[in-house]
Amino acid sequence: QSRKAPMLVSGSAVTMVFRTVMGGPLGGRFDFTYMKPMSVPDGANLLHTTLKYYGQGRTISPELALYASAQMGGHPYYLYCLATSKCEGKDFTDEQSVERVIRYEIENGKIYGFWRTHFDNNREQINKDDDTELGKKIIYYFTRYNNQPVDTKAIADKLKVPKKAVAEKIEKLYAADLVYRTAEKFYTFNDICLMRFIKFVYEQDLEGVDEIDLSQQGLINTMKGKFLEMVAEVSMLKFNHERLPGAWFGRSEEAEEVKVPLFQYVRTQTVKASTSPAYQIDVLGKEQNNYRVWLCECKYTRKPMSLTQVKKLENAARALCREMEEEGRPIPDIQFWLISTGGFTGEVQELVRSREDIFASDYDGINSIFKAFGSNYSIPLFLKDQAG
C-alpha cells in the first residue's frame, strides 16, 4: 500500500500466493501480477553470462544461445540448469548437442528433480482419480496447450468422456499449481520444459494416445524471421532518457547525440483507416508523458533497405493518423526508425540526412544499441538472405 516502501510478495506456488495475498485478512491490499519468463534474447544473454561463471570454459555461439533460450522458453532457472548440467560430454557446439543437454536435464537432471518433487508433493491432487488411466490421459493432452487456454471440450471429445470429468481434473491441476486462472479460464503456464517433463513421464505409460509435438521449431523459425524486431522491442523497452551516440541512429555528425525516451508501451501493431489498406508496423512505441510514437521498419537481410520500404512505412504512418482521427483521438507526432542489417541505399541515406524525423540504424548501429542495453553477444545473421 505504501508508495515509498511497497511490499512485494513473490513465489512460484502461484495458487498459494494468490489465495494468501488476495483473500483473507490481506484481501484488498495487494495487486496481482503474473511474472512472465524472459524474452528469448534476454534468455540468451543470461545463458552467455551463466556459462562464464559455471561453464568451465565452455562457450556458446549467439545463434545457439538463442536456440537454447527458445527451447527453454526464456526461463532463468532452466537456463541455469542448462549451464550447470552434469550431462556427460556436455557441449554446445550445435543444435543436437544443445538438445541432448536439455533432454538430459528434463529426464534425469535438475529440471527432472524439481518437477518430480513437485508432483510427489501434490500427488493427491495430480494422481487421485476414480479412473487413473483417464486422469493420466487428461494430463497428457493438457500439455498441448502450453501458454494457452485449456480447451476442456476438445480434450473431452478426444477421449470420448464427459466435459465435466475433464473440468474436474483441471481444477485439481489448478490446486497443484500446474495451471493458473484468469478471466474465469484456465491457462497452462508458459513452461515448455514442464510440458516436456509431463510428456516424458506419462507417455511411456499410456496406450492409444496421439503423440504430441512439443518441439519449439515453429517458435524458432518465427524467432529467426522476427529476431530484429525482437531486438528493437527489447531495446526500446529499456530506454530511459539516455543520451546515445548519434552515429548509432544514422546521424553523420559524430558529436551529435540522440536522447532516447521512456516508452509507455512497445508492440507490433496493425493499422487500418476506413479508406486505406491494412499495414503491419514492425514495432510501435508510445512515449510516456509525450504524445509521440516511434514507428520502426526492420529489415533482417544482407540487402540494403530501399526507398520502397521507407515509403511503405510512411503510408502506414498516414493510415495510423487517419485511423486515430476517425476514432476521435489526437494525432501524435511521428518518429520513424529504420533498422536494416544490410544498411541502406544511397537514396535512403540522402533522405535520412534531410529529415529530422527519421533515424536509421545499420548493423553496427543496432548492434551497438543492443549491447548498450545489456546484450553480451552480437546480433546473429541466421541465413544468407533472411527476409525481415
C-alpha positions as CSV (number, residue, x, y, z in Angstrom):
1,Q,0.0,0.0,0.0
2,S,2.9,2.4,0.7
3,R,4.2,4.3,-2.2
4,K,7.5,4.9,-0.5
5,A,8.1,1.3,0.6
6,P,5.8,-1.1,-1.2
7,M,5.8,-4.7,-0.2
8,L,6.4,-7.2,-2.9
9,V,5.4,-10.8,-2.3
10,S,6.5,-13.3,-4.9
11,G,6.6,-17.1,-5.2
12,S,6.3,-19.9,-7.6
13,A,3.5,-21.6,-5.7
14,V,1.0,-19.4,-7.6
15,T,-2.2,-20.7,-6.1
16,M,-1.0,-20.4,-2.5
17,V,0.4,-16.9,-3.1
18,F,-2.8,-15.8,-4.8
19,R,-5.1,-17.1,-2.0
20,T,-2.8,-15.6,0.7
21,V,-2.4,-12.0,-0.6
22,M,-5.8,-11.6,-2.5
23,G,-8.1,-13.1,0.2
24,G,-8.5,-13.4,3.9
25,P,-7.2,-10.6,6.2
26,L,-4.9,-9.3,3.4
27,G,-7.7,-9.0,0.9
28,G,-7.8,-5.7,-1.0
29,R,-4.3,-4.7,0.0
30,F,-2.4,-6.2,-2.9
31,D,-2.5,-6.2,-6.7
32,F,-1.7,-9.4,-8.5
33,T,0.7,-9.8,-11.5
34,Y,1.9,-13.0,-13.1
35,M,5.6,-12.6,-13.9
36,K,6.3,-13.9,-17.3
37,P,9.5,-15.5,-18.5
38,M,12.3,-13.5,-20.0
39,S,12.3,-12.7,-23.7
40,V,14.3,-15.1,-25.9
41,P,17.1,-12.5,-26.5
42,D,17.4,-11.8,-22.8
43,G,17.4,-15.5,-22.0
44,A,20.3,-15.9,-24.5
45,N,22.1,-13.1,-22.6
46,L,21.6,-14.9,-19.3
47,L,23.0,-18.2,-20.8
48,H,26.1,-16.4,-22.0
49,T,26.7,-14.8,-18.6
50,T,25.9,-18.0,-16.7
51,L,28.4,-20.0,-18.8
52,K,31.1,-17.5,-17.9
53,Y,30.8,-18.5,-14.3
54,Y,29.7,-22.1,-14.4
55,G,30.6,-23.4,-17.9
56,Q,34.2,-24.5,-17.0
57,G,35.5,-22.9,-20.2
58,R,32.5,-23.9,-22.4
59,T,31.1,-21.2,-24.7
60,I,28.1,-21.0,-26.9
61,S,27.5,-19.0,-30.1
62,P,24.9,-16.3,-30.3
63,E,22.8,-18.4,-32.7
64,L,22.8,-21.5,-30.4
65,A,22.2,-19.4,-27.3
66,L,19.0,-18.1,-28.9
67,Y,18.1,-21.6,-29.9
68,A,18.6,-22.8,-26.3
69,S,16.7,-19.9,-24.9
70,A,13.8,-20.6,-27.2
71,Q,13.8,-24.3,-26.3
72,M,13.8,-23.4,-22.6
73,G,11.1,-20.7,-23.0
74,G,13.3,-18.0,-21.6
75,H,13.1,-19.4,-18.1
76,P,16.0,-18.2,-16.0
77,Y,16.1,-21.4,-13.8
78,Y,16.1,-23.7,-16.7
79,L,18.8,-21.8,-18.5
80,Y,20.8,-22.1,-15.2
81,C,20.2,-25.8,-15.2
82,L,21.5,-26.0,-18.8
83,A,24.7,-24.1,-18.0
84,T,25.4,-26.2,-14.9
85,S,24.2,-29.5,-16.2
86,K,26.1,-32.7,-15.2
87,C,25.3,-34.2,-18.6
88,E,28.3,-36.4,-19.6
89,G,30.2,-34.9,-22.5
90,K,28.3,-31.7,-22.3
91,D,29.0,-29.1,-25.0
92,F,27.1,-26.5,-27.0
93,T,28.6,-26.8,-30.5
94,D,25.4,-27.5,-32.5
95,E,21.6,-27.8,-32.1
96,Q,21.9,-31.6,-31.5
97,S,24.4,-31.2,-28.6
98,V,22.2,-28.4,-27.0
99,E,19.1,-30.6,-27.3
100,R,21.0,-33.5,-25.8
101,V,21.8,-31.5,-22.7
102,I,18.2,-30.2,-22.5
103,R,16.8,-33.7,-22.7
104,Y,19.2,-34.9,-20.0
105,E,18.0,-32.1,-17.7
106,I,14.3,-32.9,-18.3
107,E,14.7,-36.6,-18.0
108,N,17.5,-37.0,-15.4
109,G,18.8,-33.7,-14.2
110,K,17.8,-30.8,-12.0
111,I,14.7,-29.9,-14.0
112,Y,13.5,-33.5,-13.7
113,G,14.2,-33.4,-9.9
114,F,12.4,-30.2,-9.5
115,W,9.2,-31.3,-11.2
116,R,9.4,-34.9,-9.8
117,T,9.4,-33.4,-6.3
118,H,6.6,-31.0,-7.1
119,F,4.5,-33.9,-8.5
120,D,5.2,-36.1,-5.5
121,N,4.3,-33.3,-3.1
122,N,1.0,-32.8,-4.9
123,R,0.3,-36.5,-5.6
124,E,-3.2,-36.4,-4.1
125,Q,-4.3,-33.6,-6.5
126,I,-2.5,-34.9,-9.5
127,N,-2.9,-38.7,-9.4
128,K,-6.1,-39.2,-7.3
129,D,-8.8,-40.2,-9.8
130,D,-11.6,-42.7,-10.0
131,D,-10.2,-43.7,-13.3
132,T,-6.4,-43.5,-13.1
133,E,-5.8,-44.1,-16.8
134,L,-8.2,-41.4,-17.8
135,G,-6.6,-39.0,-15.3
136,K,-3.2,-39.6,-16.9
137,K,-4.5,-39.1,-20.4
138,I,-6.1,-35.8,-19.5
139,I,-2.8,-34.6,-18.1
140,Y,-1.0,-35.8,-21.2
141,Y,-3.3,-34.0,-23.6
142,F,-3.2,-30.9,-21.4
143,T,0.4,-30.4,-22.5
144,R,-0.6,-29.3,-26.0
145,Y,-2.0,-26.1,-24.5
146,N,1.3,-24.5,-23.4
147,N,0.6,-20.9,-22.5
148,Q,-2.9,-21.1,-23.9
149,P,-6.4,-21.6,-22.5
150,V,-7.1,-25.2,-21.7
151,D,-9.8,-26.5,-24.1
152,T,-11.6,-28.9,-21.9
153,K,-14.2,-29.7,-24.6
154,A,-11.5,-30.6,-27.1
155,I,-9.9,-33.0,-24.6
156,A,-13.2,-34.5,-23.6
157,D,-14.1,-35.1,-27.3
158,K,-10.7,-36.6,-27.9
159,L,-11.0,-39.0,-25.0
160,K,-14.8,-39.5,-25.5
161,V,-15.6,-38.6,-21.9
162,P,-17.9,-36.0,-20.4
163,K,-16.6,-32.5,-20.3
164,K,-17.3,-32.4,-16.6
165,A,-14.7,-35.2,-16.0
166,V,-12.0,-33.1,-17.7
167,A,-13.0,-29.9,-15.9
168,E,-12.8,-31.6,-12.5
169,K,-9.3,-32.8,-13.4
170,I,-8.2,-29.3,-14.5
171,E,-9.5,-28.0,-11.1
172,K,-7.2,-30.5,-9.4
173,L,-4.2,-29.3,-11.6
174,Y,-5.1,-25.8,-10.6
175,A,-4.8,-26.7,-6.9
176,A,-1.5,-28.3,-7.7
177,D,-0.1,-25.1,-9.3
178,L,0.1,-26.6,-12.8
179,V,-2.4,-24.2,-14.3
180,Y,-3.5,-20.7,-13.5
181,R,-6.8,-19.0,-13.7
182,T,-7.7,-15.6,-15.2
183,A,-10.9,-14.2,-16.7
184,E,-12.5,-17.5,-15.4
185,K,-10.4,-19.5,-17.8
186,F,-7.7,-22.0,-17.0
187,Y,-4.3,-21.5,-18.7
188,T,-1.2,-23.6,-18.7
189,F,1.9,-21.8,-17.7
190,N,4.3,-20.7,-20.5
191,D,6.6,-23.6,-19.5
192,I,7.6,-25.8,-22.3
193,C,10.0,-27.8,-20.0
194,L,7.1,-28.7,-17.7
195,M,5.2,-29.9,-20.7
196,R,8.1,-32.0,-21.9
197,F,8.5,-33.4,-18.4
198,I,4.8,-34.4,-18.3
199,K,5.1,-35.9,-21.8
200,F,8.2,-37.9,-20.7
201,V,6.6,-39.2,-17.5
202,Y,3.2,-40.1,-18.8
203,E,3.7,-41.0,-22.5
204,Q,5.5,-44.2,-21.7
205,D,2.7,-45.5,-19.5
206,L,-0.2,-44.7,-21.9
207,E,-1.6,-46.6,-24.9
208,G,-3.9,-45.3,-27.6
209,V,-2.8,-41.6,-27.4
210,D,-1.7,-39.4,-30.2
211,E,1.9,-38.2,-30.0
212,I,2.1,-34.5,-29.1
213,D,4.8,-32.5,-30.8
214,L,6.4,-30.2,-28.2
215,S,9.4,-29.1,-30.3
216,Q,9.8,-25.4,-30.4
217,Q,10.7,-25.4,-34.1
218,G,7.7,-23.2,-35.0
219,L,8.8,-20.6,-32.4
220,I,12.5,-20.9,-33.6
221,N,11.5,-20.3,-37.2
222,T,9.4,-17.3,-36.2
223,M,12.2,-16.0,-34.0
224,K,14.6,-16.2,-36.9
225,G,12.3,-14.2,-39.1
226,K,11.3,-11.7,-36.4
227,F,14.5,-11.5,-34.4
228,L,15.5,-8.0,-35.4
229,E,12.0,-6.8,-34.4
230,M,12.5,-8.5,-31.0
231,V,15.9,-6.8,-30.7
232,A,14.3,-3.4,-31.4
233,E,11.4,-4.1,-29.0
234,V,13.6,-5.3,-26.2
235,S,16.0,-2.4,-26.5
236,M,13.2,0.2,-26.7
237,L,11.6,-1.2,-23.5
238,K,14.9,-0.5,-21.7
239,F,15.2,3.1,-23.0
240,N,15.0,5.6,-20.1
241,H,16.1,9.1,-21.3
242,E,19.7,8.0,-22.1
243,R,21.9,10.0,-24.5
244,L,23.3,7.8,-27.2
245,P,25.8,8.4,-30.0
246,G,24.0,9.9,-33.0
247,A,26.0,7.7,-35.3
248,W,24.0,4.7,-34.0
249,F,20.9,6.3,-35.4
250,G,22.4,7.4,-38.7
251,R,23.4,10.9,-37.7
252,S,26.5,12.0,-39.6
253,E,28.0,14.3,-37.0
254,E,29.9,12.2,-34.5
255,A,29.4,14.8,-31.8
256,E,25.6,14.7,-32.1
257,E,23.7,12.7,-29.5
258,V,20.2,11.2,-29.6
259,K,18.3,11.3,-26.3
260,V,16.0,8.3,-26.3
261,P,12.7,8.4,-24.4
262,L,11.0,6.2,-21.9
263,F,8.2,4.3,-23.6
264,Q,4.8,3.7,-22.2
265,Y,4.4,0.6,-24.4
266,V,6.2,-1.1,-27.3
267,R,4.5,-3.6,-29.6
268,T,3.8,-4.8,-33.1
269,Q,0.6,-3.2,-34.4
270,T,-1.7,-3.4,-37.4
271,V,-3.3,-0.1,-38.5
272,K,-6.1,0.5,-41.0
273,A,-8.2,3.6,-41.7
274,S,-11.6,3.3,-43.4
275,T,-10.2,4.1,-46.9
276,S,-6.7,2.6,-46.5
277,P,-5.2,-0.9,-46.8
278,A,-4.1,-2.6,-43.6
279,Y,-0.4,-2.1,-42.6
280,Q,1.6,-4.0,-40.1
281,I,4.1,-1.9,-38.2
282,D,7.0,-4.0,-37.1
283,V,7.5,-2.1,-33.9
284,L,5.5,0.8,-32.5
285,G,6.5,2.6,-29.3
286,K,4.4,5.2,-27.5
287,E,6.5,7.7,-25.5
288,Q,5.5,8.2,-21.9
289,N,4.2,11.6,-20.9
290,N,4.6,12.8,-24.5
291,Y,2.2,12.3,-27.4
292,R,4.7,11.0,-29.8
293,V,5.1,7.5,-31.3
294,W,8.0,5.7,-32.9
295,L,7.4,3.6,-35.9
296,C,10.1,1.1,-36.8
297,E,10.7,-0.8,-40.0
298,C,13.1,-3.7,-39.5
299,K,14.9,-5.5,-42.3
300,Y,16.8,-8.6,-41.3
301,T,18.7,-9.1,-44.6
302,R,22.0,-8.5,-46.2
303,K,20.4,-6.4,-48.9
304,P,20.2,-2.6,-48.3
305,M,16.9,-1.1,-47.4
306,S,15.4,0.7,-50.3
307,L,13.2,3.7,-50.6
308,T,10.3,1.4,-51.3
309,Q,10.3,0.1,-47.7
310,V,10.5,3.7,-46.4
311,K,7.5,4.8,-48.4
312,K,5.6,1.8,-47.1
313,L,6.3,2.9,-43.5
314,E,5.2,6.4,-44.3
315,N,2.0,5.1,-45.8
316,A,1.5,3.1,-42.6
317,A,2.0,6.3,-40.6
318,R,-0.6,8.1,-42.6
319,A,-3.0,5.2,-42.1
320,L,-2.3,5.3,-38.3
321,C,-3.1,9.1,-38.2
322,R,-6.3,8.7,-40.2
323,E,-7.4,5.8,-38.0
324,M,-6.9,7.9,-34.9
325,E,-8.6,10.9,-36.4
326,E,-11.6,8.7,-37.3
327,E,-11.8,7.5,-33.7
328,G,-11.7,11.0,-32.3
329,R,-8.2,10.6,-30.8
330,P,-5.5,13.2,-31.1
331,I,-2.9,12.7,-33.8
332,P,0.6,12.0,-32.4
333,D,3.9,13.3,-33.7
334,I,5.7,10.5,-35.6
335,Q,9.4,9.5,-35.3
336,F,10.5,7.0,-37.9
337,W,13.3,4.5,-37.1
338,L,14.7,2.4,-39.9
339,I,16.7,-0.6,-38.9
340,S,18.5,-2.7,-41.5
341,T,21.3,-5.2,-41.0
342,G,22.2,-4.8,-44.7
343,G,22.4,-1.0,-44.5
344,F,20.6,1.5,-46.8
345,T,20.7,2.5,-50.4
346,G,22.1,5.9,-51.3
347,E,18.6,7.3,-51.8
348,V,17.6,6.3,-48.2
349,Q,20.8,7.7,-46.7
350,E,20.2,11.0,-48.5
351,L,16.6,11.1,-47.2
352,V,17.7,10.4,-43.6
353,R,20.2,13.3,-43.8
354,S,17.5,15.6,-44.9
355,R,14.9,14.6,-42.3
356,E,15.0,15.2,-38.6
357,D,12.1,12.8,-38.1
358,I,13.9,9.7,-39.5
359,F,16.6,7.7,-37.6
360,A,18.4,4.9,-39.5
361,S,20.4,2.2,-37.8
362,D,22.6,-0.2,-39.8
363,Y,24.0,-3.5,-38.4
364,D,26.7,-1.7,-36.4
365,G,24.2,0.9,-35.1
366,I,21.5,-1.5,-33.9
367,N,24.2,-3.9,-32.6
368,S,25.7,-1.1,-30.5
369,I,22.3,-0.2,-29.2
370,F,21.5,-3.8,-28.4
371,K,24.8,-4.2,-26.5
372,A,24.4,-0.8,-24.7
373,F,21.2,-2.1,-23.1
374,G,22.5,-5.4,-21.7
375,S,23.3,-7.8,-24.6
376,N,26.6,-9.6,-24.3
377,Y,26.5,-11.0,-27.8
378,S,26.3,-9.7,-31.3
379,I,23.1,-9.9,-33.4
380,P,23.4,-13.1,-35.5
381,L,22.6,-13.4,-39.1
382,F,20.9,-16.7,-39.3
383,L,20.5,-17.1,-43.1
384,K,22.3,-15.7,-46.0
385,D,19.3,-13.8,-47.3
386,Q,16.9,-13.9,-44.3
387,A,13.9,-11.8,-45.1
388,G,12.7,-9.3,-42.5
